[in-house]
Structure formats: C-alpha cells, structure tokens
C-alpha cells in the first residue's frame, strides 16, 4: 500500500480492499508490511479486520498464532476478529491451548477505559470464534458455543448453532 494511502483516513475502504486482495492472492512479499501495519493507528477499525484476515491467509502454516496473542495483549479486537475470520473461513484447526486463551480473552472483562467501544468489537471476535469452532475438539469450545447462543447478535447465535452441529457456514466478507 502506498504511504499516502495509509496516512489518509478517508481511504479506509480502499485500504481494506487492498489488504484483503493481498491476502487473497497470497502475496507473501507483502507480509512484513502487513505485520508492520498492525502497529499503525487507523481511525477505521475495519482496516485491522483486513490485516488480521490477510496475515492469517499468508501464514496458514500456523505461524500466525503470534498475531493472535499480540492482538489479545493489545486488546485490538478487530485485528483478532480478522485473524479469527480467516481461521473460520479456511476451516483451520488451532491448538487447544490457544483456543482456550482466545475464549478466555473473548469472554472476560476489558481492562481499559474504552470498554464500551471495545466490547462492540469484541462481539466480532465472538462471531468468528464461534464460526471457526465447528471441528475443534477442545474442552472449552462447547461451553463457549452454548454461551454464544445467548448473544444479542443473531449472526453469533447462527454461527454457534452451526458449530455445535459440526458444520461451517458460508461467509462472504468482501
């Protein structure tokens, strides 16, 4: 992405689409740039969603777990949601330890003063975590999916029901 594109917050839709295209087409050369952009402050949180998604698509071998732990540590819920969206859409399996960490993070209280806004974005994590859990044989997953059935969001409930039935739903994020 060109430097001026990143600096202009009005181009968030373009930024999202470019990042998603990079991940979808498998452009490995862009990975260091995308990883560096996770540290950039974007006014439009949806750009982080694209970054998380694209980085996972470029690191399908499981090397992306550092992105997940970094996103949780930074409480960057949209970056985490993007990573989980790619995991769900690609039907990737995760180690039960990381799954337990994500579930714990996704269901606990927030530690900073932006709690209301961050919780809204935390619900994106709930959605994609539930959507990806269809074939995870981890002890913490069934209780999390049951918890998701009580979400205020219909899409979270739908994803949880599908995963409880061991099926994946089709999603179209672009």
C-alpha positions as CSV (number, residue, x, y, z in Angstrom):
1,X,0.0,0.0,0.0
2,X,1.3,3.4,-0.9
3,X,2.4,5.6,2.0
4,X,-0.2,8.3,1.2
5,X,-2.9,5.7,1.2
6,X,-2.1,4.7,4.8
7,X,-1.9,8.3,6.0
8,X,-5.3,9.3,4.6
9,X,-8.0,8.1,6.9
10,X,-10.6,8.9,4.2
11,X,-9.3,6.0,2.1
12,X,-10.2,3.3,4.7
13,X,-12.4,1.4,2.1
14,X,-9.5,1.3,-0.3
15,X,-7.1,0.2,2.4
16,X,-9.5,-2.6,3.4
17,X,-9.9,-3.8,-0.1
18,X,-6.2,-3.7,-0.9
19,X,-5.2,-5.6,2.2
20,X,-7.9,-8.2,1.6
21,X,-6.7,-8.6,-2.0
22,X,-3.1,-9.1,-0.9
23,X,-4.2,-11.8,1.5
24,X,-6.5,-13.5,-1.0
25,X,-3.9,-13.6,-3.8
26,X,-1.2,-15.0,-1.5
27,X,1.3,-12.2,-1.9
28,X,4.0,-13.4,0.6
29,X,6.3,-10.4,-0.2
30,X,3.7,-8.1,1.4
31,X,3.7,-10.0,4.8
32,X,6.3,-7.8,6.5
33,X,4.5,-4.7,5.5
34,X,1.1,-6.0,6.7
35,X,2.7,-7.1,10.0
36,X,4.2,-3.6,10.4
37,X,0.8,-2.0,9.7
38,X,-0.7,-3.8,12.7
39,X,1.2,-1.3,14.8
40,X,-0.2,1.7,12.9
41,X,-3.1,3.6,14.4
42,X,-6.0,3.6,12.0
43,X,-9.1,5.6,12.5
44,X,-11.2,3.0,10.8
45,X,-11.0,-0.2,12.9
46,X,-12.2,-2.3,9.9
47,X,-8.7,-1.9,8.5
48,X,-7.4,-4.1,11.4
49,X,-10.0,-6.7,10.5
50,X,-8.5,-6.9,7.0
51,X,-5.0,-7.0,8.4
52,X,-5.8,-9.9,10.7
53,X,-7.5,-11.8,7.9
54,X,-4.8,-11.2,5.3
55,X,-1.9,-12.2,7.7
56,X,-3.5,-15.5,8.6
57,X,-4.1,-16.2,4.9
58,X,-0.4,-15.6,4.2
59,X,0.7,-17.7,7.2
60,X,-1.7,-20.7,7.1
61,X,1.1,-23.0,8.5
62,X,0.2,-21.8,12.0
63,X,2.9,-19.1,12.2
64,X,0.1,-16.6,12.7
65,X,-0.5,-17.5,16.4
66,X,1.8,-14.7,17.4
67,X,-0.6,-12.3,15.8
68,X,-3.5,-13.7,17.9
69,X,-1.6,-13.4,21.1
70,X,-0.3,-9.9,20.2
71,X,-3.8,-8.7,19.3
72,X,-5.2,-10.0,22.7
73,X,-2.4,-8.3,24.6
74,X,-3.1,-5.0,22.8
75,X,-6.8,-5.5,23.1
76,X,-7.1,-5.0,19.4
77,X,-10.4,-6.8,18.9
78,X,-10.7,-6.1,15.2
79,X,-7.2,-7.4,14.5
80,X,-8.1,-10.6,16.5
81,X,-11.5,-10.8,14.8
82,X,-9.9,-10.6,11.4
83,X,-7.5,-13.4,12.3
84,X,-10.3,-15.5,13.5
85,X,-12.4,-14.7,10.4
86,X,-9.7,-16.2,8.2
87,X,-9.3,-19.2,10.5
88,X,-13.0,-19.8,10.3
89,X,-13.3,-19.3,6.5
90,X,-10.3,-21.5,5.9
91,X,-11.5,-24.1,8.4
92,X,-8.1,-24.1,10.1
93,X,-7.6,-26.0,13.3
94,X,-5.9,-24.4,16.3
95,X,-4.1,-25.8,19.2
96,X,-6.4,-26.2,22.2
97,X,-4.2,-24.0,24.3
98,X,-4.6,-21.0,22.0
99,X,-8.3,-21.7,21.7
100,X,-8.6,-21.6,25.5
101,X,-6.7,-18.4,25.6
102,X,-8.9,-16.8,23.0
103,X,-12.1,-18.0,24.6
104,X,-10.9,-16.7,28.0
105,X,-10.0,-13.3,26.4
106,X,-13.2,-13.1,24.5
107,X,-15.4,-13.7,27.5
108,X,-13.7,-11.7,30.2
109,X,-14.0,-8.1,31.1
110,X,-11.9,-5.4,29.5
111,X,-9.1,-3.6,31.3
112,X,-9.1,-0.1,29.8
113,X,-11.4,2.9,29.7
114,X,-12.6,2.3,26.1
115,X,-14.6,-0.7,27.3
116,X,-17.9,0.1,25.5
117,X,-16.4,0.6,22.1
118,X,-14.0,-2.4,22.6
119,X,-16.9,-4.6,23.7
120,X,-18.7,-3.8,20.4
121,X,-15.6,-5.0,18.6
122,X,-15.2,-8.0,21.0
123,X,-18.5,-9.3,19.6
124,X,-16.8,-9.6,16.2
125,X,-14.4,-11.9,17.9
126,X,-17.3,-13.9,19.3
127,X,-18.8,-14.3,15.9
128,X,-15.6,-15.5,14.1
129,X,-14.5,-17.7,17.0
130,X,-17.9,-19.4,17.0
131,X,-17.8,-19.7,13.2
132,X,-14.4,-21.4,13.2
133,X,-15.1,-23.8,16.1
134,X,-17.0,-26.4,14.1
135,X,-14.3,-29.1,14.2
136,X,-12.2,-28.0,17.2
137,X,-12.1,-30.9,19.7
138,X,-11.1,-28.6,22.6
139,X,-12.7,-28.9,26.1
140,X,-13.5,-25.2,26.3
141,X,-15.4,-25.0,23.0
142,X,-18.8,-26.5,23.8
143,X,-19.4,-24.2,26.8
144,X,-18.3,-21.1,24.7
145,X,-20.7,-22.1,21.9
146,X,-23.5,-22.5,24.4
147,X,-22.7,-19.1,25.8
148,X,-22.8,-17.6,22.2
149,X,-26.4,-18.9,21.9
150,X,-27.4,-16.2,24.3
151,X,-25.8,-13.4,22.3
152,X,-27.8,-10.4,21.3
153,X,-26.5,-10.8,17.8
154,X,-28.3,-13.2,15.5
155,X,-25.1,-13.9,13.5
156,X,-23.2,-15.1,16.6
157,X,-26.1,-17.4,17.5
158,X,-26.3,-18.8,14.0
159,X,-22.5,-19.4,13.9
160,X,-22.7,-21.1,17.3
161,X,-25.6,-23.4,16.3
162,X,-23.7,-24.4,13.1
163,X,-20.5,-25.2,15.0
164,X,-22.4,-27.2,17.6
165,X,-23.7,-29.3,14.7
166,X,-20.0,-29.6,13.5
167,X,-20.8,-27.6,10.3
168,X,-19.4,-24.5,8.8
169,X,-21.4,-21.7,7.3
170,X,-20.6,-19.9,4.1
171,X,-19.5,-16.3,4.6
172,X,-18.8,-13.5,2.1
173,X,-16.7,-10.8,3.7
174,X,-15.9,-8.8,0.6
